[in-house]
Amino acid sequence: MYQSSNFECETCDREFGSEYAASQHMNARGHWAKRYPCESCGDVFLNEYECEEHMDQYDHYAPKHGCEACSKMFYSAQAARAHMDKLDHWRRVWCDKCQRGFQNENKLRMHLNGAAHRANSIDCPFCKRNFTTATGVTHHLESGSCPNATNVNREVIYRAIRARDTSGVITHKTIEWHSQSNGSFEASNASWNGECFECYLCHRGFNTLRGLNQHLSSPAHKQRIYHCVSRRCGKEFTALAALFSHLESESCGAVRFERVQKSMQGILTGRTRAIAF
């Protein structure tokens, strides 16, 4: 009785009546088909070992870690993360308006509260210069940089706020205002110690005398006169801008970003008689 040939050699044209016969033939002749392709070039190998040996020798392994937003591939998860961080290509949390992804909800919130969505959204109450955040406006005034309010600085703002903050919402009720510890310091060339200009208060070194004096005129060595509105947080600050920055970050969850923006105008202009958030 005639039996049809159902089993073909993987390389030549011969056919066999059984799988066993076809396997014997391919073993004897080396006619097994190459089925292990290199991940980078067009070479194909008979077995996995030969394929991996080739890819090891020529570094032909294909990148396996993909970007979440584009089609780019990388050889390591670290390289993929660096790419997604650089281009904001995270898709775990997505800003539809900007078509950008972020690694987590906190980074998305920082983006939504930043210049991309709130550029020039708040004005200096005196010179009308535009700022993105309450922090920016407050630093502008505390540093004495406003051309229409040259007499306004950190000390002036603190005295005005403390007079209205009778409940101690953001200022320490019992703290004493020591003019010596909150006045202006200025260093001279005598601060040079042979290697750098040294701050005599914290012993930090600076390359220039100007850099040292900028440090001394900053709130770095001033009293911590403000505190977070949340008593559970307990963080203290030497400047109102630093407090606003803390609140705008929403890191402790005490106040929403929008609330800080709204409260800033009333606090700095004096329209708000009692400090509240």
C-alpha angles and dihedrals in degrees: 000000000000116000118199121231109247103165119073130194110252092227113025133038098258120122130202138201095230139030089238092057092047091050092049090052094048091047092051095045100033089240099145110129119248107251106165109084123195111251093230112025133038097260118123126197137204095232140019093248094058091046094052091044089055094047091048092051096048099029089240099151110130120235110262103185113086133198113250094225107031136032096255116126130206137198094231138031088235092058091048091051091049090052093048092046092050096048098029089241097152112127097188088093117018135197105212094195095055097028090229130133129219135202096237144354093268093057091047090051091050088051093049090050093046137084094285091069105015105036112154091357096137131045135212104251091225111036097020092229111161123245135176098222142025086243091062094050093047094049088048089058100036091054091053091243099131110106091206095049106037091152091059117094141139094288095047092048092048094051091050094048095044090054090056099036095079093153094052094241094155105357131065108255096204099040117115120224106234108194091198093058092042101041127098122283125201127188128208135205087278087079090072107111098187095271106042145346103278127209106230091208102053100007093233113154128231131191094223137034089233090057091051092049091049087054092049093049092051122086090258094113099027128109119275095245101162132058136190115274088237112079089200090062097052097187116150130204139198094212137037090232089059090051092050090048090053092049094044090054088060086214094144096032094233097128135008118245093246092054092055090052092051095045095049097071094052094044096050098041096044094239088122108074096189121036112240139153 
